[in-house]
């Protein structure tokens, strides 16, 4: 992370649950482990680490449709 300028963000279970419910309500059915990227992004924006003009990529990799 030193070379990329990245950082780690801890997402609480409550925050993950909030984002899970919010996104499921909009038809996005990722697992809680994937929605943590949205919670982390929101926090980094609120802290000013990510500015409104910055480009970001959020990757949600797991969903409920595996094995269907």
C-alpha positions in Angstrom: 0.0 0.0 0.0 2.9 2.3 0.5 3.7 2.6 -3.2 0.1 3.0 -4.3 -0.8 5.6 -1.7 -3.7 3.3 -0.6 -5.0 2.8 2.9 -7.1 0.2 4.8 -10.6 1.0 6.1 -12.3 -1.0 8.8 -16.1 -1.3 8.2 -18.3 -2.2 11.2 -20.9 -5.0 10.9 -23.6 -2.3 11.4 -22.3 -0.2 8.5 -22.1 -3.3 6.3 -25.7 -4.3 7.2 -26.9 -0.7 6.5 -25.3 -0.8 3.0 -26.6 -4.3 2.4 -30.1 -3.3 3.1 -29.8 0.0 1.1 -28.4 -1.8 -2.0 -30.8 -4.7 -1.8 -33.6 -2.2 -1.7 -32.4 -0.9 -5.0 -32.1 -4.4 -6.6 -28.4 -5.0 -6.0 -28.0 -8.3 -4.2 -24.3 -8.6 -3.3 -23.1 -10.3 -0.2 -22.3 -8.2 2.9 -18.6 -8.8 2.3 -18.9 -7.0 -1.1 -21.0 -4.0 0.1 -18.2 -3.0 2.5 -16.6 -1.2 -0.4 -19.5 1.2 -0.5 -19.3 1.9 3.2 -15.6 2.5 3.0 -16.0 4.8 0.0 -18.7 6.8 1.9 -16.4 7.2 4.9 -13.4 8.2 2.8 -15.5 10.8 1.1 -16.8 12.2 4.4 -13.2 12.4 5.7 -12.0 14.2 2.6 -9.6 11.4 1.6 -11.5 11.0 -1.6 -12.7 14.3 -3.2 -15.9 14.7 -5.2 -13.9 15.2 -8.3 -11.8 12.1 -7.8 -12.4 9.0 -10.0 -12.8 5.8 -8.0 -13.5 2.1 -8.8 -15.5 0.0 -6.4 -15.5 -3.8 -7.0 -18.3 -5.9 -5.6 -17.3 -9.5 -6.3 -19.7 -11.8 -4.5 -23.5 -12.2 -5.0 -26.3 -14.5 -4.0 -26.7 -16.2 -7.3 -23.7 -18.6 -7.1 -24.6 -22.2 -7.9 -28.0 -21.4 -9.4 
